């Protein structure tokens, strides 16, 4: 078995277990509802009974920036959470059940085993994010104004890169752990660590979370690039996958 055989097996398993559909459904739902929330939340607030007239007038009219901001906010929260949840048992669960040993008994390298899992998760999130982006773009067109396709695609590409960072880090945690429960604990500790360090002043300019801000500015026609965060994110993915391979190649499964 080579890398592509294992990748096909992983994608088939994702489809049969409905994990692929879960990711697609959740991301698509937030893609569709983000412009709706941006459009109608101010109107709902204004319709609250007994609201002072002056306060109602202070609520600004929604704009396309609100739609994009809501989309980025939802994806930065639920997309990252999904990335962790879908990745934390990728290796640990197979070691716990003994299926990893069965797979590695075939002529497949441990590197191909890990890379196929990462690639399968990357494909699932890329396709799901594409569906979410299409829904967001369409409803933004209907409710506000059209977004330029190029910058909007760049926004989604940067968001996908952030998801891949968390997938790679969680895959490392799953490789380190012997059980799915331990992998879950390590994965959420990694999530808190990356998010916490990324929220620090100045340091955050070099962490993946900065890419959400850059993507939003791009989608709205601005600049403010964050190349340091881009390269650091790529480095984090490479480092996490390399560490996972170095650990896994010495483990007994």
C-alpha positions, 0 to 999 in steps of 0.5 A: 500500500502506498500513500494514495491507497491509505488516503483513499481508505481514510477518505472512505472511512470519513464518508462512511462514519459521517465525519466528512458530512458533519464538518461540511454541514457545520461549516456550511451552516455558519457560512450561510447564517453569518450574513443573515445574523449580520443583517437582521441582528440590529433589526431584532435589537431595535424591535425590543419592546420599551427600548429607548428611542435614542438607544435604538437610533445609536445601533448602526445599519449593518454593512458588508463589513459586518457580514464578513466580520460575522463569518470570520468570527464564526469560523475562527471559533467553530472551525478551530473547534471542529479541527481539534475534535475531528483530529484528536482520535486520528492516531490514538483511537487506531492504536487503542483499537489495534487497527493501527497495528493491522494497517502497519502490517501491510507494506505501508510506512508510518510516514505515509500512515500519518501523512494520509491522515493529515491529507484526508482531514485537509481535504475534508476541511478544504471542501467543507470550507469551499461550501461555506464560502459559497454560501456566505458569498451568495447571501452577502450578495443578496443582502448587501453587495457582492464581494470580490472573488479573489480577496474572498478566496484569499480570506478562506485560504488563510482560514484553511491554513489556520485550521491546518495548524490546529489539525497538525498540532492535534495530530501530534497530540494524538500520536503522543497519547495511547488512548483517545481520552488522553489525546483529547486532553492533550489536544485541548491543552494544545488549543489553549496554549496556541490561542493563549500565546497568540493573544499576547501583545506583539507575539500574536503578530506571529501566530495563526490567529493573526491570519483571520484579521489579515483575511478579513481586511483583504476581503474588504479591499484593504491591505495590512499583510501578516506574512510573519504569521503566514510563514510561522503557521507553515512552520508550525504545521511542518514542525508538528508533522515532523515531531509526530513522525519522529515519535510514531516511528519509535512507538510500539503499536 
